């Protein structure tokens, strides 16, 4: 990763972590940030480099790459996506006040618009909910459920809600992640 790219990731992380500290979202101890290991372990499974098989709702399949790493000694998680149709970055941190993960993602397919995400464990699964707006200006939720999680990979499916989470329908994609060797 280039020094400029890493600097940009650190700057984004610093802004989000600073915001979280000012709102009391991250715990402080002795003027340092503390993220309990059991909380960090919730997203530890994504750390590393991944080969991704993406299946679209229309049946088309393509390959992508996903790199995930901790920033600021584990206070924030940065995720970089590289695929043939879009590239993007996601940044998450744990909000101790709300008791869940939150952050933003920015992808080329949506014109670089930052989209807010929340994430939480649901049993053995991780559920990520993204607030989005379609081309017609209609707001909706995109729920990604990470399941079948092992050290070597996992599956993810997308679902959409146009009524603020009251009902869900199949989304536009599903993924199978495999750790790069």
TIZA-332561 format. One record per residue (C-alpha): residue in one letter; residue number from 1; x, y, z. Coordinates in nm, 3 decimals, always signed. Each point is the difference from the previous one (the first is absolute). Layout:
N
NODE  guro  koldo       px       py       pz
NODE     a    NUM        X        Y        Z
...
This chain:
181
NODE  guro  koldo       px       py       pz
NODE     x      1   +0.000   +0.000   +0.000
NODE     x      2   +0.140   +0.342   -0.092
NODE     x      3   +0.091   +0.247   +0.277
NODE     x      4   -0.259   +0.247   -0.136
NODE     x      5   -0.276   -0.260   +0.012
NODE     x      6   +0.091   -0.108   +0.354
NODE     x      7   +0.012   +0.368   +0.109
NODE     x      8   -0.348   +0.054   -0.144
NODE     x      9   -0.132   -0.303   +0.187
NODE     x     10   +0.156   +0.122   +0.323
NODE     x     11   -0.149   +0.348   -0.049
NODE     x     12   -0.348   -0.145   -0.054
NODE     x     13   +0.041   -0.224   +0.303
NODE     x     14   +0.120   +0.290   +0.213
NODE     x     15   -0.305   +0.209   -0.093
NODE     x     16   -0.244   -0.278   +0.083
NODE     x     17   +0.176   -0.102   +0.321
NODE     x     18   +0.021   +0.363   +0.109
NODE     x     19   -0.373   +0.037   -0.062
NODE     x     20   -0.067   -0.317   +0.200
NODE     x     21   +0.208   +0.127   +0.292
NODE     x     22   -0.176   +0.335   +0.009
NODE     x     23   -0.337   -0.174   +0.019
NODE     x     24   +0.123   -0.246   +0.262
NODE     x     25   -0.034   -0.292   -0.239
NODE     x     26   +0.343   -0.144   +0.084
NODE     x     27   +0.108   -0.073   +0.354
NODE     x     28   +0.310   +0.177   +0.130
NODE     x     29   +0.241   -0.124   +0.264
NODE     x     30   +0.315   +0.188   +0.104
NODE     x     31   -0.041   +0.227   -0.306
NODE     x     32   +0.021   -0.296   -0.236
NODE     x     33   -0.269   -0.170   -0.203
NODE     x     34   -0.119   -0.337   +0.122
NODE     x     35   -0.182   -0.250   -0.217
NODE     x     36   -0.073   -0.318   +0.197
NODE     x     37   +0.139   -0.312   -0.167
NODE     x     38   -0.343   -0.166   -0.009
NODE     x     39   -0.129   +0.298   -0.199
NODE     x     40   +0.299   +0.002   -0.235
NODE     x     41   -0.046   -0.375   -0.051
NODE     x     42   -0.343   +0.067   -0.155
NODE     x     43   +0.171   +0.124   -0.321
NODE     x     44   +0.332   -0.184   +0.030
NODE     x     45   -0.122   -0.257   -0.254
NODE     x     46   +0.024   +0.254   -0.287
NODE     x     47   +0.364   +0.099   +0.063
NODE     x     48   +0.225   -0.099   -0.289
NODE     x     49   -0.016   -0.026   -0.377
NODE     x     50   -0.293   -0.170   -0.170
NODE     x     51   -0.100   -0.129   -0.341
NODE     x     52   -0.369   +0.062   -0.052
NODE     x     53   -0.253   -0.161   -0.231
NODE     x     54   -0.293   +0.235   -0.052
NODE     x     55   -0.330   -0.135   -0.131
NODE     x     56   -0.246   +0.262   -0.122
NODE     x     57   -0.379   -0.038   +0.014
NODE     x     58   -0.002   -0.048   -0.380
NODE     x     59   +0.231   -0.304   +0.036
NODE     x     60   +0.319   +0.169   -0.125
NODE     x     61   +0.313   -0.086   +0.198
NODE     x     62   +0.324   +0.195   +0.030
NODE     x     63   +0.317   +0.001   +0.210
NODE     x     64   +0.119   +0.275   +0.236
NODE     x     65   +0.261   +0.058   +0.271
NODE     x     66   -0.051   +0.125   +0.353
NODE     x     67   +0.270   +0.111   +0.245
NODE     x     68   -0.079   +0.067   +0.366
NODE     x     69   +0.224   +0.127   +0.278
NODE     x     70   -0.012   +0.164   +0.340
NODE     x     71   +0.103   +0.365   +0.034
NODE     x     72   +0.102   +0.196   +0.309
NODE     x     73   +0.088   -0.311   +0.202
NODE     x     74   -0.333   -0.164   -0.061
NODE     x     75   -0.227   +0.299   +0.061
NODE     x     76   -0.120   +0.014   -0.361
NODE     x     77   -0.036   -0.253   -0.282
NODE     x     78   +0.074   +0.099   -0.360
NODE     x     79   -0.120   -0.210   -0.290
NODE     x     80   +0.101   +0.050   -0.364
NODE     x     81   -0.203   -0.156   -0.285
NODE     x     82   +0.133   -0.047   -0.354
NODE     x     83   -0.229   -0.143   -0.264
NODE     x     84   -0.053   +0.043   -0.373
NODE     x     85   -0.314   +0.215   +0.047
NODE     x     86   +0.081   +0.202   +0.311
NODE     x     87   +0.274   +0.084   +0.245
NODE     x     88   -0.052   +0.125   +0.349
NODE     x     89   +0.098   +0.041   +0.359
NODE     x     90   -0.182   -0.065   +0.326
NODE     x     91   +0.093   +0.123   +0.345
NODE     x     92   -0.161   -0.128   +0.320
NODE     x     93   +0.043   +0.059   +0.371
NODE     x     94   -0.177   -0.128   +0.307
NODE     x     95   -0.246   +0.241   +0.161
NODE     x     96   +0.002   -0.086   +0.371
NODE     x     97   -0.298   +0.230   +0.067
NODE     x     98   -0.225   -0.180   -0.249
NODE     x     99   +0.164   -0.338   +0.054
NODE     x    100   +0.069   -0.065   -0.368
NODE     x    101   +0.230   +0.061   -0.290
NODE     x    102   -0.054   +0.299   -0.228
NODE     x    103   +0.179   +0.167   -0.285
NODE     x    104   -0.019   +0.105   -0.362
NODE     x    105   +0.073   -0.142   -0.340
NODE     x    106   +0.085   +0.179   -0.322
NODE     x    107   -0.013   -0.180   -0.338
NODE     x    108   +0.058   +0.119   -0.355
NODE     x    109   -0.334   -0.150   -0.111
NODE     x    110   -0.191   +0.254   +0.208
NODE     x    111   +0.204   +0.301   -0.106
NODE     x    112   +0.214   +0.007   +0.313
NODE     x    113   -0.295   +0.075   +0.229
NODE     x    114   +0.064   -0.109   +0.360
NODE     x    115   -0.261   -0.244   +0.128
NODE     x    116   -0.054   -0.061   +0.371
NODE     x    117   +0.030   -0.356   +0.132
NODE     x    118   -0.082   -0.170   +0.326
NODE     x    119   +0.107   -0.353   +0.088
NODE     x    120   -0.073   -0.244   +0.279
NODE     x    121   +0.040   -0.367   +0.078
NODE     x    122   -0.313   -0.212   -0.026
NODE     x    123   +0.101   -0.334   +0.149
NODE     x    124   +0.270   -0.148   -0.224
NODE     x    125   -0.073   +0.255   -0.278
NODE     x    126   +0.110   +0.360   -0.053
NODE     x    127   -0.272   +0.229   -0.135
NODE     x    128   +0.095   +0.324   -0.176
NODE     x    129   -0.276   +0.250   -0.083
NODE     x    130   +0.070   +0.276   -0.253
NODE     x    131   -0.224   +0.303   -0.055
NODE     x    132   -0.020   +0.066   -0.373
NODE     x    133   -0.188   +0.207   -0.258
NODE     x    134   -0.091   -0.138   -0.343
NODE     x    135   +0.015   +0.190   -0.330
NODE     x    136   -0.361   +0.113   +0.046
NODE     x    137   +0.091   +0.161   +0.333
NODE     x    138   -0.179   -0.264   +0.209
NODE     x    139   +0.173   -0.092   +0.327
NODE     x    140   +0.035   -0.365   +0.091
NODE     x    141   +0.199   -0.235   +0.222
NODE     x    142   +0.246   -0.256   -0.134
NODE     x    143   +0.060   -0.276   +0.255
NODE     x    144   +0.305   -0.222   -0.049
NODE     x    145   +0.007   -0.317   +0.211
NODE     x    146   +0.340   -0.168   +0.037
NODE     x    147   -0.047   -0.371   +0.082
NODE     x    148   +0.182   -0.334   -0.005
NODE     x    149   +0.301   +0.184   +0.146
NODE     x    150   +0.326   -0.198   +0.028
NODE     x    151   +0.368   +0.092   -0.002
NODE     x    152   +0.010   -0.078   -0.374
NODE     x    153   -0.308   +0.188   -0.114
NODE     x    154   -0.369   +0.076   +0.026
NODE     x    155   -0.313   +0.075   -0.199
NODE     x    156   -0.198   +0.323   -0.019
NODE     x    157   -0.344   +0.078   -0.138
NODE     x    158   -0.166   +0.333   -0.060
NODE     x    159   -0.363   +0.088   +0.076
NODE     x    160   -0.188   +0.326   -0.060
NODE     x    161   -0.269   +0.181   +0.197
NODE     x    162   -0.201   +0.296   -0.127
NODE     x    163   -0.206   +0.032   +0.322
NODE     x    164   +0.272   +0.068   +0.258
NODE     x    165   +0.063   -0.366   +0.076
NODE     x    166   -0.360   -0.118   +0.041
NODE     x    167   +0.031   -0.240   -0.293
NODE     x    168   +0.297   -0.130   -0.201
NODE     x    169   +0.040   -0.127   -0.355
NODE     x    170   +0.299   -0.165   -0.172
NODE     x    171   +0.277   +0.246   -0.085
NODE     x    172   +0.205   +0.044   -0.314
NODE     x    173   +0.301   -0.215   +0.097
NODE     x    174   +0.150   -0.273   +0.213
NODE     x    175   +0.367   -0.072   +0.070
NODE     x    176   +0.227   -0.290   +0.082
NODE     x    177   +0.329   +0.108   +0.160
NODE     x    178   +0.311   -0.220   +0.000
NODE     x    179   +0.321   +0.093   +0.181
NODE     x    180   +0.281   +0.071   -0.244
NODE     x    181   +0.289   -0.241   +0.041
